[in-house]
């Protein structure tokens, strides 16, 4: 799951020096904007055949948060 999420994420950002880590923050570390995040979410929904509500995104700040969330959803 972690590897697949990283693969999808790297479609939207350049890999940071030192690579992606569970504590990597989408906005602070990767400088993602809301459009990047929403487009990535669409890809995650397609990949894992789930629906992610906008309200659920408010609690997802790091790669670890996202992977834990997805593991519970699928």
Steps between C-alpha positions, in 0.01 A plus 500: 500500500774747601695442178192544280402822677855633455490408131176694452625792708814532289280567196428840659821602675872464458653251739650698788865468586522198728186348345147472625461407865192418706527837673516695170238777507306564179481878527803594711756256357370429150337840440188340356205727434133409529472414129797261527347336804153462349640355177715256698194401703314422177784270397500330842123450478538338159796286605341365819133514386393719792342840559680757710281779632638852508431514873725196552792681337511757778673248728761382249817706530778248448573200285457283811154650562394425143629142495338421839174648377509298178583176681182546706289585192596203280 
